[in-house]
Amino acid sequence: MAEEKPHQALYRRYRPQTPAEVIGQDHVVRALTGSIRENRLHHAFLFCGPRGTGQTSTARLLAKMVNCGNGPTAEPCGVCSQCVTI
């Protein structure tokens, strides 16, 4: 018998891993990457909107950008322990 892969929900399988992969929220990604590039991070960000518009995905991307081992960066590496954990 073929070995089965563990089930993974679609929202986790297709979640964007970099800012370039986010679709339909260009204004949000532009604001977040710009604030990181200019070293002007605020103490809080509020992600709101109807279901399915990417609040959690965008928040996870922001967490990667801020906590990446390469320092706060607009392009997280995706391979350091912090990026992998998030």
N, C-alpha and C positions, 0 to 999 in steps of 0.2 A: 504494500500500500504506500501511496505517496504521503510524505509528511506534510501535515497541514500547517499553514502559517497562522499565528495567533490573530484573532479578530482585532481590527483597529477601526474605530469609527471614521467615517468619511471626513468629518470636520478636522480630525487630527491628521489624517493622511495627506490632505491637500492644503494644510495651513501654510501660508507664506513664511519663508525662513529669512528672507532679506527684504529690505524696503522696495527693491525693484520688482518683486513678485506681487506686491499688493495691487489689486485691480479695483478701480472705481473710487479710490480714496486718495487721489493724487494731492489734493490740498492738505490733507492731514499729514501725509508722509513728508511733503515739502516743508511744512511747519516744524515737524519733529526733527528732521535731519538738519534743517537750518538752525534750530536752537542748539543742537549739539555741536555743529560746526562753529558757531559763534560763541560757544561756551556760556550760554545763557539758559541753563536748565532751571525750570521753576520747581518749587517744592511739591507741587501736586499737579496732576493732569486728570481731567474728567472725560472719560470716553462714554458717550451716550448716543442713543439712536434706537431705531426699531431693530428687532431681532434679525440677525443675519447680515448686519452691515459691517462687521469686522471689529467690534470693540475689543474682544479678547485677543484676537490675532494682533491687532495694533498695539495693545498693551504689552503683549509678550515680546513683540519686536522692540518696543521702547526699552523693556527690561534688558534685552540682549545688547542693545546699543549702549546703555549706561554701564552695564556690569561686565562687558567683554574684557578679556584679559589684556587687550591692546589699549586699554583706557577707554573713556567715553569716545565712541567713534560712530560716525554715521553709517559705516559698513561693518557690521559685526563679522568676525572671522568664521564663526560656526563650528570651530574645532576645539576651542579651549574648553576647560572644564565648566566654566560658567555658562557659556553658550549651549553646550550640550545638555546641561542640567535644565536650563530654561526651555 
